[in-house]
Amino acid sequence: QVQLVESGGGLVQPGGSLRLSCAASVSIVSLPFMRWYRQPPGKGREFVAIIVTTGGGTSYADSVKGRFTISRDNAKNTMYLEMNNLKPEDTAVYYCNTAGEYWGQGTQVTVSS
């Protein structure tokens, strides 16, 4: 069993920044990849970013490319999502995920003036 706990969400003005964290209950080097997803109000869950354990490769949804950065701290068993230049359309519940269909409970991000 893998438990994932997200944190760091909140209310931010357009153009602002937030950093989300996802803490895992296991050593994240044992996980083949970790991903961020989000679910905007009234919409389905959508892919945001992925980081692969072997090689550390990353990939992003086009909508966040150049604004969001995914990273990981193996010593802390934690994955991060640095979000800059936030837009109202980034408003969503953000979830972390890994292989085996493990999901966190989500953290709310609201971008509004």
Contacts in CASP RR format, 6 or more apart in sequence:
PFRMAT RR
TARGET T0000
AUTHOR 0000-0000-0000
METHOD contacts of the structure
MODEL  1
QVQLVESGGGLVQPGGSLRLSCAASVSIVSLPFMRWYRQPPGKGREFVAI
IVTTGGGTSYADSVKGRFTISRDNAKNTMYLEMNNLKPEDTAVYYCNTAG
EYWGQGTQVTVSS
1 25 0 8 1.000
1 102 0 8 1.000
2 24 0 8 1.000
2 25 0 8 1.000
2 26 0 8 1.000
2 31 0 8 1.000
2 98 0 8 1.000
2 100 0 8 1.000
2 102 0 8 1.000
3 24 0 8 1.000
3 25 0 8 1.000
3 102 0 8 1.000
3 104 0 8 1.000
4 22 0 8 1.000
4 23 0 8 1.000
4 24 0 8 1.000
4 25 0 8 1.000
4 96 0 8 1.000
4 97 0 8 1.000
4 98 0 8 1.000
4 102 0 8 1.000
4 103 0 8 1.000
4 104 0 8 1.000
5 22 0 8 1.000
5 23 0 8 1.000
5 104 0 8 1.000
5 105 0 8 1.000
6 20 0 8 1.000
6 21 0 8 1.000
6 22 0 8 1.000
6 94 0 8 1.000
6 95 0 8 1.000
6 96 0 8 1.000
6 104 0 8 1.000
6 105 0 8 1.000
6 106 0 8 1.000
6 107 0 8 1.000
7 20 0 8 1.000
7 21 0 8 1.000
7 23 0 8 1.000
7 107 0 8 1.000
8 18 0 8 1.000
8 19 0 8 1.000
8 20 0 8 1.000
8 21 0 8 1.000
8 107 0 8 1.000
9 18 0 8 1.000
9 20 0 8 1.000
9 94 0 8 1.000
9 107 0 8 1.000
9 108 0 8 1.000
9 109 0 8 1.000
10 18 0 8 1.000
10 107 0 8 1.000
10 108 0 8 1.000
10 109 0 8 1.000
10 110 0 8 1.000
11 110 0 8 1.000
11 112 0 8 1.000
12 18 0 8 1.000
12 86 0 8 1.000
12 109 0 8 1.000
12 110 0 8 1.000
12 111 0 8 1.000
13 111 0 8 1.000
13 112 0 8 1.000
13 113 0 8 1.000
14 86 0 8 1.000
14 87 0 8 1.000
14 88 0 8 1.000
14 111 0 8 1.000
14 112 0 8 1.000
14 113 0 8 1.000
15 84 0 8 1.000
15 85 0 8 1.000
15 86 0 8 1.000
15 87 0 8 1.000
15 111 0 8 1.000
16 84 0 8 1.000
16 85 0 8 1.000
16 86 0 8 1.000
16 111 0 8 1.000
17 82 0 8 1.000
17 83 0 8 1.000
17 84 0 8 1.000
17 85 0 8 1.000
17 86 0 8 1.000
18 83 0 8 1.000
18 86 0 8 1.000
18 109 0 8 1.000
19 80 0 8 1.000
19 81 0 8 1.000
19 82 0 8 1.000
19 83 0 8 1.000
20 36 0 8 1.000
20 80 0 8 1.000
20 81 0 8 1.000
20 83 0 8 1.000
20 94 0 8 1.000
20 107 0 8 1.000
20 109 0 8 1.000
21 78 0 8 1.000
21 79 0 8 1.000
21 80 0 8 1.000
22 34 0 8 1.000
22 36 0 8 1.000
22 78 0 8 1.000
22 79 0 8 1.000
22 80 0 8 1.000
22 81 0 8 1.000
22 96 0 8 1.000
22 104 0 8 1.000
23 76 0 8 1.000
23 77 0 8 1.000
23 78 0 8 1.000
24 31 0 8 1.000
24 34 0 8 1.000
24 77 0 8 1.000
24 78 0 8 1.000
24 79 0 8 1.000
24 98 0 8 1.000
25 77 0 8 1.000
26 77 0 8 1.000
27 74 0 8 1.000
27 77 0 8 1.000
28 34 0 8 1.000
28 53 0 8 1.000
28 72 0 8 1.000
28 74 0 8 1.000
28 77 0 8 1.000
28 78 0 8 1.000
28 79 0 8 1.000
29 53 0 8 1.000
29 74 0 8 1.000
31 53 0 8 1.000
31 98 0 8 1.000
31 99 0 8 1.000
32 52 0 8 1.000
32 53 0 8 1.000
32 54 0 8 1.000
32 98 0 8 1.000
32 99 0 8 1.000
33 50 0 8 1.000
33 51 0 8 1.000
33 52 0 8 1.000
33 53 0 8 1.000
33 98 0 8 1.000
33 99 0 8 1.000
34 50 0 8 1.000
34 51 0 8 1.000
34 53 0 8 1.000
34 72 0 8 1.000
34 79 0 8 1.000
34 96 0 8 1.000
34 97 0 8 1.000
34 98 0 8 1.000
35 47 0 8 1.000
35 48 0 8 1.000
35 49 0 8 1.000
35 50 0 8 1.000
35 51 0 8 1.000
35 96 0 8 1.000
35 97 0 8 1.000
35 98 0 8 1.000
36 48 0 8 1.000
36 49 0 8 1.000
36 50 0 8 1.000
36 70 0 8 1.000
36 79 0 8 1.000
36 81 0 8 1.000
36 94 0 8 1.000
36 95 0 8 1.000
36 96 0 8 1.000
36 97 0 8 1.000
37 45 0 8 1.000
37 46 0 8 1.000
37 47 0 8 1.000
37 48 0 8 1.000
37 94 0 8 1.000
37 95 0 8 1.000
37 96 0 8 1.000
37 97 0 8 1.000
38 45 0 8 1.000
38 46 0 8 1.000
38 48 0 8 1.000
38 90 0 8 1.000
38 92 0 8 1.000
38 93 0 8 1.000
38 94 0 8 1.000
38 95 0 8 1.000
38 109 0 8 1.000
39 45 0 8 1.000
39 46 0 8 1.000
39 92 0 8 1.000
39 93 0 8 1.000
39 95 0 8 1.000
40 46 0 8 1.000
40 89 0 8 1.000
40 91 0 8 1.000
40 92 0 8 1.000
41 91 0 8 1.000
41 92 0 8 1.000
45 95 0 8 1.000
46 61 0 8 1.000
47 61 0 8 1.000
48 60 0 8 1.000
48 61 0 8 1.000
48 64 0 8 1.000
48 68 0 8 1.000
48 81 0 8 1.000
48 94 0 8 1.000
49 58 0 8 1.000
49 59 0 8 1.000
49 60 0 8 1.000
49 61 0 8 1.000
49 64 0 8 1.000
49 68 0 8 1.000
49 70 0 8 1.000
49 81 0 8 1.000
50 58 0 8 1.000
50 59 0 8 1.000
50 70 0 8 1.000
51 57 0 8 1.000
51 58 0 8 1.000
51 70 0 8 1.000
51 71 0 8 1.000
51 72 0 8 1.000
51 79 0 8 1.000
52 58 0 8 1.000
58 70 0 8 1.000
60 66 0 8 1.000
60 68 0 8 1.000
60 70 0 8 1.000
63 89 0 8 1.000
64 83 0 8 1.000
64 90 0 8 1.000
67 83 0 8 1.000
67 84 0 8 1.000
67 85 0 8 1.000
67 86 0 8 1.000
68 81 0 8 1.000
68 82 0 8 1.000
68 83 0 8 1.000
68 84 0 8 1.000
69 81 0 8 1.000
69 82 0 8 1.000
69 84 0 8 1.000
70 79 0 8 1.000
70 80 0 8 1.000
70 81 0 8 1.000
70 82 0 8 1.000
71 79 0 8 1.000
71 80 0 8 1.000
71 82 0 8 1.000
72 78 0 8 1.000
72 79 0 8 1.000
72 80 0 8 1.000
73 79 0 8 1.000
73 80 0 8 1.000
79 96 0 8 1.000
81 94 0 8 1.000
83 90 0 8 1.000
83 109 0 8 1.000
86 109 0 8 1.000
86 111 0 8 1.000
87 111 0 8 1.000
88 111 0 8 1.000
88 112 0 8 1.000
89 111 0 8 1.000
90 109 0 8 1.000
90 111 0 8 1.000
91 109 0 8 1.000
91 110 0 8 1.000
91 111 0 8 1.000
91 112 0 8 1.000
92 108 0 8 1.000
92 109 0 8 1.000
93 106 0 8 1.000
93 107 0 8 1.000
93 108 0 8 1.000
93 109 0 8 1.000
94 106 0 8 1.000
94 107 0 8 1.000
94 108 0 8 1.000
94 109 0 8 1.000
95 103 0 8 1.000
95 104 0 8 1.000
95 105 0 8 1.000
95 106 0 8 1.000
96 103 0 8 1.000
96 104 0 8 1.000
96 106 0 8 1.000
97 103 0 8 1.000
97 104 0 8 1.000
END
